[in-house]
Structures are given as structure tokens and as C-alpha cells.
Amino acid sequence: MDQAVKAMANREGKYLTFVLVGEEYGIGILKVKEVIGIMAITTVPQTPAYMTGVINLRGKVIPIVDLRVKFGMEAVDYTEKTCIIVVEIANSGQNVMIGIPILPDHQVGQSLSMLAMLALVTGLYRYKRGNKALSSPAG
């Protein structure tokens, strides 16, 4: 079997999907630790603009990464309807948890599609409504 086909087959599974400004993204369901309501976010000085701050989740400090800003989209204010998807990602050989705020205008759902997350496109696949980018977790 071709290596590219094997690599795509390894990415099959369940994904939590959401929409940011008309683009669909997804996170492997095994990476999602929980979905929580918005809570107080403490800002951290001298961090990148996409690093909104940190939250205290049952004694754990969780950095909040605003994907809209990270992907060069316009920042928006959070509301009481905003939720945070807490995910575990690999960073420098260690697993760390981050929070991703999802706003009410985003559609959050679960899908049996081949999507992944964050920054580097590693391939394309065919989906009912067109082509989708397949991404790898990246900092």
C-alpha cells in the first residue's frame, strides 16, 4: 500500500469539529479532555497576541489560545455563551493541555471525518461538501 494512503488511513477516526469564519476545523476526539463554559481568563504579559491568557481549571493552569487570532482573523469578545475546548497536545516532547475558546457563531459538532488541528496542512481529503485540509498539531 502506498505510504500516503497508509498515512491518511491512520488519521481516520472521530473528531470534534467546529467552524471559524466559515472554515471547518477539527480536533481528534481523543485529544479533547473536556468542554467547559467560559470562565475568568488571567492575562499573561509578554505573550503572543493569540495567547489570550490562562485559566485555573481545578488547580491546573491552562493556557488559552485564540485560534481566530492565531490564524490571522479578527479578534472578537467572548460572551457567556462562549465555551472552551480543553485539548491535550504534544509540545517539545511533552503533553500539555490548552484551552481553545469557541464562540456562539461557531458550530460545534462531532464527525466521522478525517480532520486534525492547528497549523500545518499535511494533506487533503474529499468530504461531502468539498475538499478539507488535514492539519497537524503545531505550536
C-alpha positions in Angstrom: 0.0 0.0 0.0 1.3 3.5 -0.9 2.8 5.4 2.1 0.4 8.4 1.6 -2.6 6.1 1.7 -1.4 4.5 4.9 -0.8 7.9 6.5 -4.3 9.0 5.6 -5.8 5.7 6.9 -4.0 6.3 10.2 -5.9 9.6 10.6 -9.4 8.1 10.4 -11.5 8.4 13.5 -13.8 10.6 15.4 -13.2 14.3 15.6 -14.8 17.3 17.3 -15.4 19.8 14.5 -16.1 23.5 14.6 -16.2 26.5 12.3 -14.1 29.6 12.4 -15.2 32.3 10.0 -16.6 29.8 7.5 -13.7 27.4 7.6 -14.2 24.0 9.3 -11.6 22.6 11.7 -11.4 19.5 13.8 -9.7 18.1 16.8 -9.2 14.3 17.3 -11.8 13.3 19.9 -9.1 11.5 22.0 -7.2 14.8 22.3 -10.3 16.6 23.7 -10.3 16.4 27.5 -13.4 18.4 28.2 -15.6 21.3 27.0 -16.3 23.9 29.7 -18.1 27.2 29.9 -16.2 30.5 29.7 -14.5 31.5 33.0 -12.2 34.2 34.1 -9.1 34.4 31.9 -6.0 35.9 33.5 -3.8 37.8 31.0 -0.1 37.0 30.9 2.3 39.8 30.0 4.7 39.5 27.0 2.9 36.6 25.3 1.9 36.4 21.7 -1.4 38.1 20.7 -3.1 34.7 20.2 -2.3 33.7 23.8 -5.4 35.2 25.5 -4.2 34.2 29.0 -4.6 31.3 31.4 -7.4 29.8 33.4 -7.3 27.8 36.6 -9.1 24.5 35.9 -9.4 22.5 39.2 -5.9 23.7 40.2 -4.3 23.3 36.8 -3.1 26.3 34.8 -4.4 26.0 31.3 -3.2 28.4 28.6 -5.9 29.8 26.3 -5.1 30.0 22.6 -7.5 32.0 20.4 -7.4 30.3 17.0 -9.0 33.2 15.3 -6.1 35.4 16.2 -3.5 32.6 15.6 -4.9 32.2 12.1 -4.9 35.9 11.3 -8.6 36.5 11.8 -10.2 39.4 13.6 -10.4 39.0 17.4 -13.8 39.1 19.0 -15.1 39.5 22.5 -16.2 36.4 24.5 -19.7 36.1 25.8 -21.4 34.0 28.4 -22.2 31.6 25.5 -18.5 31.1 24.7 -17.2 27.6 25.6 -13.6 26.4 25.9 -12.4 23.2 24.4 -9.6 21.8 26.6 -7.3 19.6 24.5 -4.0 17.8 25.1 -1.3 18.4 22.5 2.4 17.4 22.2 4.8 20.3 22.8 8.6 19.7 22.8 8.1 16.0 23.7 5.7 16.7 26.5 1.9 16.5 26.5 0.3 19.8 27.6 -3.3 21.0 27.9 -4.5 24.1 26.2 -7.9 25.8 26.0 -9.5 26.9 22.7 -12.4 29.3 23.0 -15.3 28.7 20.7 -17.8 31.5 20.2 -21.5 31.2 19.7 -21.2 31.9 16.0 -19.2 28.7 15.6 -20.9 25.4 15.0 -19.5 22.7 17.3 -20.3 19.1 16.4 -18.9 15.6 16.2 -18.0 14.0 12.9 -16.5 10.8 11.5 -14.3 12.6 9.1 -10.6 13.0 8.6 -9.7 16.3 10.1 -7.0 17.3 12.6 -5.9 20.7 14.1 -3.9 23.8 14.3 -1.3 24.9 11.8 0.5 22.7 9.2 -1.5 21.3 6.4 -0.4 17.7 5.7 -3.0 16.7 3.1 -6.4 17.0 1.7 -9.3 14.6 1.6 -12.7 14.5 0.0 -15.7 15.4 2.2 -19.4 15.5 1.3 -19.3 19.3 0.9 -15.9 19.6 -0.8 -12.2 19.3 0.0 -11.0 19.7 3.5 -7.5 20.5 4.8 -5.8 17.9 7.1 -3.6 19.6 9.7 -1.1 18.6 12.3 -0.8 20.0 15.8 1.8 22.6 15.9 2.9 25.5 18.1 
